[in-house]
């Protein structure tokens, strides 16, 4: 069932979601800030409950935390639409709780950005080497070129195992809904003792504002327009996550409040 249909095609994923949610356009185009309250009429958003005992910006579905109580290790998928702030939140959070949490480093064939903003985010590799690893079955999940831009993206099995061997309480995977289904399937087969949960975040702004930020970040060119359609469907898919963090817009441009909420959630016992 969408958003967890089994596909490596972003186009097919978007199309399936649009068919599944034909009636939500009116909700999304209204100039309301994107929060679990304003999105209650979409998918599973109505099941989120605010958890001020953790942080006022944290929302969790019933019995999610109880299901992992007492487990020594948890894998958490951290997802957001493009320009949603997840990379900044994750970088700051990991710098503050590195003794408690680790991140799975994924692979890509794109070039590193010149500003160094993606340092520590990816293993950068050549396309032929990536494909050889795909053919050898070394990836737990991956997207081929043409499905997430012009490059390969994926998570190698050995990088998951390296994160598990660190022995930390929280293992974080940063990725997409398409890859999350594959990763959960791999974890269930290879590490059934490690429960898997998902956290979704989106800026507390109207959808139209999010589209503007994506254009500003990626450029308003035809080859990048798929990102806007994908972000719209990711907002809808966010209701399928286990946990949600509201990301208020701050004058500094840094999501300090949402990051603090993320840290409180990761360290909650």
N, C-alpha and C positions, 0 to 999 in steps of 0.2 A: 504494500500500500504506500502511496506517495505520502511523505517525501522520502521514504526508504525503499523506493523501487530499485531493483538491481540493474544499474546501467552505468556505463562510463561516458555517456553522452550528456553534456550539459543541456544541449538543445532539446533532447528527449525528456530530460528531467523537468525543464521549464514548461514544455508543452503538456506533459502529464499533469503538472500542478495547476496549470491554467484550466484544464478540463475538469479537474477535481474541485476547483473552487471558482466556478463560473459566477457565483453570486456575491463575491466579496469586493468587487471593484469599487462599489459605492463607499464601503467602509474605508478602504485604503486611500481614496482620493480626497476624502474630507480632511480639512486642515487641522487635524488633531495630532498631538504628540503621541509617538508610538510607545505605549506602555501596556502591561497585561490588562489594565482596566479598560483602555480604549479599544483593545483588540479582542475583547471577550467573546465577540460574536464569530470569531474565526477559529476553526479547528479546536485545539485543546487548550487555548489560552484561558478559558474559564476555570480550568482546574488549578491554576497557579494560586497559591496563597502567600500573602506578604508575610515575611518573617522578621519583624523588628527585633526579636531576640538575638538575631545574628547581625542584621543591618537593615535599615529601612528601605534600602534599594534592592534587597534580595527577595526573590519570590521562588517558592518551591512547591512542587506537587505533593499531595498527601503521601506519607509513609516512605518517601524517597530516602531520607536520611536514616530512617529506622532500618531500611533494607540493607544498609552497609555498616550498621553499628557493630563495632568489635572486629571488623575485618582489618588486617594489618596493612593492606595496600589497596588503593582505589585508582582506577584509570578514569580520567575526566577529559572528555572532548570539549574544547573551548571554541565556539563558533560565533560568527557575526557576519553580516553582509559587508561587502566592500565599503571602505571608509567608515566602518562601524567602531573603530577604536580598539579592536582586540589586540593588535600587536603591541601598542603602547602599554595597555593594561597588563599584558602578559610579561613584557620586559621588566616593568617596574615591580610587579608582584614577585617574580622569580629572584630579582636582586635582593628582596627583603626576606624571603623565606626559603632560600636555597638549601638550608639544612633540612627542610621539611618536604620540599617538592622538587621534581626534576621534569624536564621537557624532552619529549621524543623529537629528535631533529630529523626532519623529512628531507627528501631529495627533489631537486628540480634541475632542468637543463637550461633555464634562463640565466643570463649574466647577472652578477651581483650589482645592486644599485650603487652608483657612484658616491652617494652620501653616506654609505655604510649603515643605513637604517635596517638592513636585513642581516647584519652580522649575527651569527649564532642562530639564525632562523632556519637556514637550509644547509644541506650538503650540496654544493654545486658540482655538476658533472656534465659530461658530453652526451649527446643524444645516442651515439652508437653504444656507449658503455651502459647507459640506462636501458636501452632495448635488450642488450645482452643479459642484463640482470632480470628483466621481465621474462625473457625466454627461459632463463634458468629457474624461474619460480621463486626469486629472492624477495619479492614484494608481497606484503600483506594486502596492500591496496595501491592502486595507481590510476592516473588519468593520462591518456595519450594526447599528443598534440592535436589542436583543433577543438578540444573539449574544455580546456581551461586556458584560453589564449593559444599561443603558438608553441607552447612548451610542454614537456612531460612534468608531472608532479606525482609523488608517491611516498609511501612509507615502507622502508625495508624491514624485513623480519629481524635482522640482526640489531637494528637500532632500537626496536622494541625490547629485545632481550637485554641489550645493554642498559636500558632504563630500568628494567625489572631488577637486574643484578645490583643496581645502586642501593636497593633496599629502603628507599624512602617511602613515606606514607602516601604521597600523591604523585602520580605520573600524569603529566598533561600532554595531550595531543591536540595540536592546532590544525584544523582542517575544514572540510566541507561536508555537507550532509550526504553527498553521494559516496564519498570515501568512508564516512562514519559507519554505514551499514556493513561495508566490507571488513573494516577493522574490527567491529564488534563480532562479526562472524569468525574472524581469525582468532580473536582472543577467547571466544567461547570454546573453540576446538583445542587451543594450545595452552591457555591459562584460565581454565574454568574457575579457579580459586580467586581470581581478581575481578571484582564487580566493575562494570563500566557505566558511568553516568555522563550526562551532557549538560553543558551550561551555554546559554545563548545570551547575547547582549546586543543592543541596538541603541543608537543615539535617541534621546528623548526629544524628538523633533518630528515634524510632519514628514511623510514620505517624500513629498516634493523637495524638501530641503536635503534629504539624503541623496536624492537624484542629483541635485546641484553639486554636492560635495564629491560624488563619484565623477561627475564631468570635470570638476576642477582638479581632481587627483589623477584621472586617467586620460583626460582630453576628450573633447566632444567630436570624435571622429567615428565614421561608420563602423570600423573594425572593432571599436570598443563599446558599441551600444549594447551588446549582449550582457555586459556587466550590469546595466540598469535593470534589464528584465530579470536577470538572475537575482539581483538584490531584492527586488520586489517579491519574488517567490520565496527567497530566504526569510523575509520578514514573516510571511505566512507560515513557512515551515518551522519557525522558531517556537510555535506553540507545541510542537512535538518533543521539545527538549524536556529534561527533568527539572532544570533550574533556570532562572532568568535573572539577569542583573540589569536594572535600569541605568542608563548612562546619561546623566544630565549634561547639558552643554555648559561649559565653563569659559569665562573670559580668557583664561590663560591658554586655552587650547589643549590643556592636558587633562585627561579624565581622572583627576585625583579622587573624586568621590566614588566613582564606579570601581576604581582600582582598590580603594580601601574596602569596599563591599566585597570584592572578589577575594581579597586576602582574608577577611573575616570568615567568608564561606569556606575557603580552603583549610583554615586552621580551626574551624568549629569542631568540637568533639561532643 
